[in-house]
């Protein structure tokens, strides 16, 4: 089998934690099986708001990883407010009416002085270094993955300078991603973002997206080929002895300020007040970074005694929570913009043998995946009674020891199957 080299330009790489790092960590693991030699380029001294040292052990020994230093504004911003900097850099942006003057200023500066994002200072040094590296090592294909979308600008400039093949991987959309509205962008800044997005979408040889909604959005902006390659699941050896003894509803991952379904907290409050058995057995577990706005709302509904705020845990620990829980919670912001978002944790939820309870906008990609795999139920934000009925049905199944899931059609979402699809694109470039 002829091996083809592919240079992967990524910001997130172990010990970075969270879902963003795992997509390309897993692709790199399986690409050699399909005749592609991955070479990873990442920052030497990044500002990762979340770290997971356990992921370092998953880096294949055979992969070449090259690094260059990066200058980031978050290090300076920490001198003014460490707490606000950590929250904003991890994506937890307070609601506008609750933002401090420092937070408002940080968001304005981040949005209008750092375009496309806070990693813009890595563009020129990376282009300079990689131009020589690519020539020396005879690489003809590069892959950029964003956000941060500064990495796509690296690809754009390398394409212009060297004329090589370029694949742009969008883990999230660009100008329609939810947090853009919170960045206090001026009209001029919005125009620059749109112009950069247009150049990337119309210059890359192939575009990869993670959802059909994003593909449809981009198809209106470019005629370049676009392929959907979702995130996925990988085999693991994590085992648990038994499920939780309580009726545990667990959310694993970040709960941002706008990811706050009052309909769910209201339903849970009603069930606790109306069903003595439910009140005795129920537990809400929040594993990951949780916005103060979300906690405040939950407590307003009288749920404080039922909530266990676990905080961030390692990837293996997160898998244990998925497998031990009685029910897994998946929440997305109720917005047209979030229909395209498919959280990486969904795919691990799929193989956890634990039913999924999901809330989000109507007709989202997540809803179709859950329905097609028969792994749970999905509700929009106006389906209060249906949500309440389903929660009670799940609880009754828990009491009868029959709460389980019989998933189907999961193989297309395995990391290896997805990497095979990716390898075909790399070889065709």
ZAPAKOL-883198 format. One line per 5 residues: number of its first residue (from 1); their letters; for each residue x, y, z of C-alpha. Coordinates in Angstrom, 2 decimals. Layout:
NUM	A	X:Y:Z; ...
***
This chain:
1	XXXXX	0.00:0.00:0.00; 1.37:3.40:-1.00; 1.55:5.77:1.97; 0.59:9.42:1.58; 1.77:12.11:4.01
6	XXXXX	-0.75:14.54:5.49; 0.22:17.49:7.70; -2.50:18.18:10.29; -2.52:21.72:11.70; -4.40:21.77:14.99
11	XXXXX	-4.50:23.94:18.09; -5.96:21.30:20.39; -3.68:18.37:21.16; -3.02:16.46:24.40; -2.82:17.46:27.18
16	XXXXX	-5.77:19.59:26.06; -9.02:18.31:27.53; -12.57:18.48:26.22; -14.15:17.19:23.00; -12.19:19.33:20.51
21	XXXXX	-8.93:17.42:20.94; -10.38:13.94:20.54; -11.51:14.25:16.92; -8.01:14.47:15.46; -6.36:12.40:18.16
26	XXXXX	-8.55:9.50:17.00; -8.09:10.22:13.28; -4.32:10.18:13.78; -4.64:6.83:15.55; -6.33:5.13:12.58
31	XXXXX	-5.03:6.97:9.49; -1.97:4.68:9.09; -4.39:1.73:8.75; -5.62:3.34:5.53; -2.31:4.31:3.96
36	XXXXX	-1.94:7.85:5.33; 1.02:9.00:7.44; -0.18:11.82:9.74; 2.20:14.55:10.87; 0.77:16.80:13.58
41	XXXXX	1.62:20.48:14.00; 0.44:22.14:17.22; 1.51:24.92:19.65; 4.30:24.30:22.11; 2.93:26.50:24.91
46	XXXXX	-0.85:26.75:24.41; -3.41:28.23:26.79; -5.71:25.26:27.34; -8.56:26.17:29.75; -9.10:22.44:30.39
51	XXXXX	-6.39:19.78:30.51; -6.60:16.00:30.60; -3.22:14.33:31.08; -4.73:10.89:30.45; -5.11:11.75:26.74
56	XXXXX	-1.33:12.04:26.39; -1.19:8.26:26.70; -3.38:7.93:23.59; -0.92:9.64:21.25; 0.44:6.90:18.93
61	XXXXX	4.17:6.39:19.43; 4.73:6.34:15.69; 3.21:9.76:14.94; 5.47:12.74:14.28; 4.43:15.81:16.32
66	XXXXX	6.09:19.14:15.61; 5.54:22.23:17.76; 6.12:25.95:17.63; 5.62:28.55:20.35; 2.51:30.68:20.33
71	XXXXX	1.85:34.12:21.83; -1.66:34.32:23.25; -3.50:37.30:24.77; -5.16:35.14:27.42; -1.91:34.99:29.40
76	XXXXX	-1.92:38.81:29.64; -5.66:38.92:30.32; -5.20:36.71:33.38; -3.31:39.57:35.02; -6.56:41.56:35.06
81	XXXXX	-9.02:38.76:35.91; -7.99:35.13:36.08; -11.54:33.90:36.71; -13.13:35.79:33.81; -10.31:34.82:31.46
86	XXXXX	-10.68:31.12:32.27; -14.45:31.22:31.80; -14.37:33.12:28.51; -11.51:31.08:27.02; -13.43:27.89:27.84
91	XXXXX	-16.58:29.20:26.15; -18.61:30.05:29.25; -19.76:33.60:28.51; -22.04:35.22:31.13; -25.33:36.71:30.00
96	XXXXX	-24.95:40.33:28.85; -26.81:41.80:31.82; -24.55:39.95:34.27; -21.21:40.79:32.64; -18.77:42.86:34.65
101	XXXXX	-17.01:45.84:33.06; -13.86:43.72:32.77; -15.79:40.93:31.03; -17.48:43.36:28.64; -14.11:44.90:27.80
106	XXXXX	-12.46:41.51:27.31; -15.23:40.38:24.94; -15.02:43.60:22.92; -11.24:43.37:22.61; -11.38:39.64:21.82
111	XXXXX	-14.04:40.21:19.14; -12.65:43.27:17.39; -8.88:43.24:17.90; -8.28:39.51:17.50; -9.79:38.45:14.19
116	XXXXX	-10.58:35.71:13.53; -9.72:34.73:17.12; -7.21:34.99:19.94; -4.72:32.69:18.16; -4.16:35.07:15.23
121	XXXXX	-0.57:35.77:16.34; 0.32:32.15:15.51; -0.50:32.59:11.81; 2.64:34.28:10.45; 5.20:32.27:12.48
126	XXXXX	3.43:29.04:11.50; 3.34:29.87:7.80; 7.04:30.73:7.86; 8.05:27.56:9.71; 5.74:25.20:7.83
131	XXXXX	6.69:26.50:4.40; 10.23:25.20:4.92; 9.08:22.02:6.67; 6.64:21.12:3.88; 9.29:21.58:1.19
136	XXXXX	11.93:19.62:3.10; 9.64:16.68:3.87; 7.85:16.61:0.50; 4.32:17.04:1.85; 1.61:17.78:-0.68
141	XXXXX	-1.52:17.73:1.53; -2.34:19.83:4.61; -5.39:19.72:6.85; -6.48:22.60:9.07; -9.06:22.09:11.78
146	XXXXX	-10.98:24.83:13.53; -12.07:26.51:15.62; -9.87:28.37:16.28; -10.36:29.52:12.69; -6.94:31.21:12.67
151	XXXXX	-5.67:27.79:11.66; -7.67:28.00:8.44; -5.88:31.26:7.68; -2.60:29.35:8.04; -3.95:26.93:5.45
156	XXXXX	-5.11:29.77:3.21; -1.64:31.36:3.18; 0.20:28.06:2.70; -2.09:27.24:-0.22; -1.30:30.60:-1.82
161	XXXXX	2.46:30.24:-1.26; 2.96:26.57:-2.15; -0.05:25.53:-4.21; -0.49:22.30:-2.23; -3.68:20.37:-1.54
166	XXXXX	-5.66:21.78:1.36; -8.52:20.23:3.35; -10.36:22.54:5.80; -12.09:20.74:8.66; -14.83:22.72:10.46
171	XXXXX	-15.69:21.16:13.81; -18.12:24.09:14.25; -19.43:26.75:11.86; -17.67:30.12:11.63; -19.83:33.23:11.40
176	XXXXX	-23.02:31.50:12.56; -21.60:29.85:15.68; -23.56:30.87:18.78; -20.87:32.77:20.69; -20.21:35.17:17.77
181	XXXXX	-23.23:37.19:18.88; -21.67:37.63:22.32; -18.38:39.06:21.04; -19.68:42.63:20.62; -18.49:42.77:17.01
186	XXXXX	-18.62:46.06:15.13; -20.03:46.11:11.61; -16.48:46.33:10.25; -15.38:43.30:12.27; -18.37:41.27:11.10
191	XXXXX	-17.47:42.13:7.50; -13.87:40.95:8.01; -15.07:37.64:9.44; -17.41:37.11:6.49; -14.64:37.94:4.03
196	XXXXX	-12.18:35.52:5.66; -14.81:32.80:5.80; -15.56:33.32:2.10; -11.88:33.08:1.15; -11.36:29.88:3.14
201	XXXXX	-14.50:28.19:1.83; -13.67:29.07:-1.77; -9.95:28.32:-1.69; -9.73:25.01:0.18; -9.76:22.01:-2.15
206	XXXXX	-12.15:20.10:0.10; -14.24:21.10:3.11; -15.17:18.74:5.92; -18.01:19.52:8.33; -19.53:17.64:11.25
211	XXXXX	-23.24:17.99:10.45; -25.63:18.15:7.52; -26.92:21.55:8.64; -23.42:23.02:8.36; -23.00:21.39:4.95
216	XXXXX	-26.23:23.01:3.76; -25.11:26.38:5.13; -21.70:26.21:3.45; -23.16:24.93:0.18; -24.79:28.35:-0.21
221	XXXXX	-21.37:30.01:0.15; -19.10:27.84:-2.00; -19.08:25.36:-4.85; -16.10:23.45:-3.42; -16.80:19.83:-2.41
226	XXXXX	-18.15:19.42:1.13; -18.25:16.14:3.06; -19.93:15.42:6.38; -17.70:13.45:8.75; -19.23:13.54:12.20
231	XXXXX	-17.40:12.98:15.43; -17.62:9.43:16.68; -16.97:6.84:19.33; -13.96:4.65:19.98; -13.64:1.33:21.76
236	XXXXX	-12.56:1.57:25.38; -11.81:-0.77:28.26; -13.58:1.19:30.98; -15.80:-1.06:33.10; -18.26:-0.39:35.92
241	XXXXX	-19.64:-2.91:38.39; -23.20:-1.63:38.41; -25.51:1.25:37.63; -26.23:3.99:40.17; -28.68:2.95:42.86
246	XXXXX	-30.44:6.30:42.58; -32.32:7.48:39.48; -29.37:9.56:38.23; -29.82:12.02:35.38; -26.30:13.05:34.32
251	XXXXX	-25.07:15.82:32.05; -21.45:15.41:30.98; -19.72:18.42:29.44; -19.96:22.21:29.63; -23.26:23.84:30.54
256	XXXXX	-22.99:27.33:29.05; -25.13:30.24:30.19; -27.59:29.89:27.30; -27.70:26.10:27.60; -30.27:26.43:30.33
261	XXXXX	-33.60:24.65:29.71; -35.99:26.05:32.32; -38.61:23.64:30.93; -36.55:20.71:32.26; -35.87:22.23:35.68
266	XXXXX	-39.59:23.01:35.97; -40.57:19.45:35.06; -38.11:17.97:37.54; -39.42:20.28:40.27; -43.01:19.22:39.55
271	XXXXX	-42.15:15.52:39.58; -40.35:15.89:42.91; -43.38:17.64:44.41; -45.94:15.26:42.91; -44.17:11.89:43.17
276	XXXXX	-42.77:10.94:46.61; -40.81:7.99:45.13; -39.26:10.26:42.52; -38.23:12.75:45.21; -36.63:9.95:47.23
281	XXXXX	-34.66:8.40:44.35; -33.77:11.29:42.02; -30.29:12.79:41.57; -29.08:15.35:38.98; -25.36:15.05:38.24
286	XXXXX	-23.48:17.83:36.43; -20.06:16.67:35.28; -18.01:19.44:33.67; -17.83:23.23:33.67; -21.19:24.72:34.71
291	XXXXX	-22.21:28.35:34.29; -23.29:30.21:37.42; -26.40:31.32:35.48; -27.45:27.70:34.99; -26.91:26.78:38.63
296	XXXXX	-28.84:29.84:39.78; -31.81:28.82:37.60; -31.70:25.21:38.83; -31.67:26.36:42.45; -34.58:28.74:41.77
301	XXXXX	-36.71:25.65:41.04; -35.88:24.15:44.43; -33.49:21.51:43.10; -30.39:22.41:45.09; -30.63:19.36:47.38
306	XXXXX	-30.86:17.07:44.35; -27.86:18.42:42.43; -24.33:17.05:42.55; -21.91:19.45:40.81; -18.97:17.16:40.09
311	XXXXX	-16.89:19.51:37.93; -14.42:18.54:35.22; -13.15:14.96:35.21; -10.76:12.99:33.00; -12.04:11.32:29.85
316	XXXXX	-12.00:7.86:31.44; -13.89:9.16:34.47; -16.46:10.77:32.16; -17.01:7.40:30.48; -17.57:5.81:33.90
321	XXXXX	-20.25:8.38:34.69; -21.90:7.66:31.33; -22.04:3.94:32.05; -23.07:4.22:35.71; -25.84:6.77:35.21
326	XXXXX	-29.44:5.70:34.75; -30.15:8.44:32.20; -27.89:10.75:30.20; -28.79:14.37:29.59; -27.92:16.19:26.37
331	XXXXX	-28.78:19.90:26.16; -28.38:22.36:23.31; -29.33:26.02:23.12; -32.78:26.60:21.63; -31.65:28.47:18.55
336	XXXXX	-31.67:28.11:14.78; -27.88:28.41:14.86; -27.46:25.31:17.05; -29.31:22.86:14.81; -25.94:22.07:13.25
341	XXXXX	-24.19:21.36:16.54; -23.60:17.67:17.32; -21.70:17.46:20.62; -18.82:15.00:20.56; -20.13:13.38:23.74
346	XXXXX	-23.27:12.23:21.89; -21.32:9.46:20.20; -19.92:8.17:23.47; -23.43:8.38:24.89; -24.56:6.11:22.03
351	XXXXX	-22.38:3.20:23.16; -22.83:3.69:26.91; -25.90:1.40:27.04; -27.63:4.26:28.87; -30.77:5.98:27.50
356	XXXXX	-30.38:9.58:26.34; -32.76:12.41:27.20; -32.04:15.33:24.85; -33.38:18.87:24.51; -32.69:21.33:21.74
361	XXXXX	-34.09:23.13:18.70; -36.65:21.40:16.54; -35.32:19.34:13.61; -31.70:19.35:14.80; -29.14:16.85:13.52
366	XXXXX	-28.90:15.38:17.02; -32.60:14.50:16.99; -32.21:12.45:13.80; -29.17:10.54:15.12; -30.90:9.63:18.38
371	XXXXX	-34.05:8.53:16.53; -32.17:6.50:13.92; -30.06:4.68:16.51; -32.98:4.20:18.95; -30.81:5.41:21.83
376	XXXXX	-33.20:7.79:23.57; -35.71:10.59:23.18; -35.42:14.17:21.95; -37.61:17.13:22.85; -37.86:20.73:21.72
381	XXXXX	-38.29:23.48:24.31; -42.07:23.71:23.92; -42.83:20.04:24.67; -43.19:20.28:28.43; -45.94:17.69:28.93
386	XXXXX	-44.32:15.15:26.60; -41.00:15.63:28.41; -42.66:15.14:31.80; -44.45:12.00:30.64; -41.25:10.52:29.24
391	XXXXX	-39.26:11.24:32.39; -41.93:9.48:34.44; -41.85:6.53:32.01; -38.06:6.30:32.41; -38.44:6.46:36.20
396	XXXXX	-41.04:3.67:36.24; -38.70:1.53:34.10; -35.91:2.26:36.58; -38.08:1.10:39.47; -38.96:-2.07:37.55
401	XXXXX	-35.27:-2.65:36.70; -36.06:-2.54:32.98; -34.46:0.78:32.06; -32.10:0.00:29.17; -31.39:0.80:25.55
406	XXXXX	-31.08:-1.44:22.50; -29.08:0.66:20.07; -28.85:-0.07:16.36; -26.89:1.27:13.40; -23.91:2.54:15.40
411	XXXXX	-21.05:1.25:13.20; -20.98:4.26:10.81; -20.11:6.42:13.83; -17.08:4.39:14.92; -13.82:6.35:14.78
416	XXXXX	-12.25:3.76:12.49; -15.11:3.87:9.96; -15.03:7.67:9.98; -11.24:7.68:9.47; -11.60:5.42:6.45
421	XXXXX	-13.95:8.02:4.96; -11.41:10.74:5.73; -8.54:8.79:4.21; -10.40:8.53:0.91; -10.65:12.34:0.75
426	XXXX	-6.94:12.74:1.55; -5.95:10.30:-1.20; -8.25:11.95:-3.76; -6.77:15.41:-3.15
***
